[in-house]
Amino acid sequence: MIARARTGMTLMELVIALAITGLMAAGGAAAFGSVIDHRKIIRNASVQTERAGALREMLKSWISAGEIRIQIGGVPRGLARGVSAASTSRSTTSASIASVSAAQAAGDELRFTTTALNPSLLGNVLMRLYVDADANTPEKGLAVEYQPNLQQPLVRKMLDSTIDTLRVEFLDRRTGRWFGADQVATIDPRATRVTLLSSKPGQQSRILGIPMLFTNGFQTTNTNRTP
């Protein structure tokens, strides 16, 4: 007897084929979704890195094009708060932007004059870099303050809301050691190291965490106000 050639698929074979096709389609969709997710992560990381690089270069240009102010005298670390406006002379105000209108800083801060292009569009303007910890201001994270002149109010701008720590250190010329900003009045500084950090993992680009080193000049301001 001659067996007849099969011209189609049995029901069982059809079911198995459909099951295999479904599994392959599901696997392909998952793989495609994974590719899309990875592309989105890479794109977001690239944008974050570009912004961090731009902020870093902007800060470097501001700080390096001028002098870093070192405050010694009767005012403790940070801004003097609760000082009446009448107790601050015009000469002192022009020398420092520490005033009752300045926002409270968390930790270190850095004051410097700059001739580089900056938001004030003026040369030789005094700027204050700090982490804003003032609940009464809309800004948060890394911020900068400046006052173009005595006739204009203090201007405050937020630079990066993810940065919650500003570390400022000074290299002592005599010992070759790095000291914190609260000890700068007791040493002979020759360089400044600025580090920006975030306590939230993944919020900050690693570029911003790399310390920035500055070897430009210093200017000492002697302030003897009572806090």
KETISE-108227 format. One record per residue (C-alpha): x, y, z. Coordinates in steps of 0.1 Angstrom, whole numbers, plus 5000, padded with zeros to 4 digits. Example, Ala and Ser with C-alpha at 12.3 -4.5 7.8 and 13.67 -1.06 7.14 Angstrom:
% KETISE-108227
512349555078/513749895071/
% end
This chain:
% KETISE-108227
500050005000/501450344990/501150605018/499550935007/501651245010/500551495037/499451835022/498752025055/499352045092/497551865120/495752065146/498451985172/501252105149/499252425142/498852485180/502552425186/503552655157/501252935170/502652895205/506252925193/505353225171/503753395201/506753325223/509053465196/506853775192/506753835230/510553795232/511054035203/508754295218/510554275252/513954305234/512654605214/511354765246/514654715263/516454885234/514155185236/514655205273/518455195270/518355465243/516255685266/518655625294/521655705272/519956015258/519056145293/522556075305/524056265276/521856565283/522756555320/526456535311/526256825287/524557045313/527056945340/529957025316/528457365307/527957455344/531457345353/533057545325/530957855334/531957835370/535657795361/535458095338/533858305365/536158215393/539458215374/538858555358/539258765389/540158745426/538858525454/537658715485/538858595519/537058735549/538758775582/537558955613/534558945636/532058765613/531858395618/531658135591/528758205568/526858535564/526058755593/522358735598/520158975618/522359275610/520359595607/520759785575/521760095594/524759915608/526259845574/528060135558/528060205521/531760125519/531359795535/528359705513/530359785482/533159555494/530959255503/527559135494/526958995529/523859175539/520459115554/519059045520/521458765513/520058405515/521258165542/523957925530/524357565539/528057495546/530857665526/530457955503/532858135479/532958505472/534958635442/535158915418/535058835381/535659005348/534358715328/530958725311/528358675338/524558735343/525059095355/526659175321/529159395340/532859365346/534559335380/531359235398/531359065432/529658725432/528758485460/528558115452/526757895478/524157625485/520857795493/519357675526/516957955531/513357835533/512158195524/513758185489/512357995459/515857885449/517357565461/520657385456/523657565441/522957935436/524858265430/524158615442/525458945430/524659315433/525559515401/525759845421/524460005452/521360145435/520159795425/518959515447/520759185453/520158945424/519858565431/519958285405/519657915410/522357725391/521757355399/519057225423/520656875426/523757005443/523457025481/527057045492/529657305482/533157225496/535757505495/539357435505/542557635504/546157525500/548457665526/551657805511/553757725542/552657375549/551457255515/548257115532/544657175523/542457355548/538757405550/537157745543/536557805580/540357805586/541458025557/542058325580/544858135598/546858025567/548658175537/546558055508/548057985474/545257795456/541557715460/539857385455/536057375449/534057055449/530257025441/528456725456/524956575458/523756345485/521156185462/522655905441/522155935404/521056295406/524356445397/526756395368/530156265378/531756555360/530456805387/531956595414/535556645401/537256915422/538057245404/541457395411/542157765410/545457945414/544258305408/544958585433/543258655466/541858965482/541358995519/538459175534/538459275571/534959275586/534359345622/530559345624/528759195653/526458905642/
% end
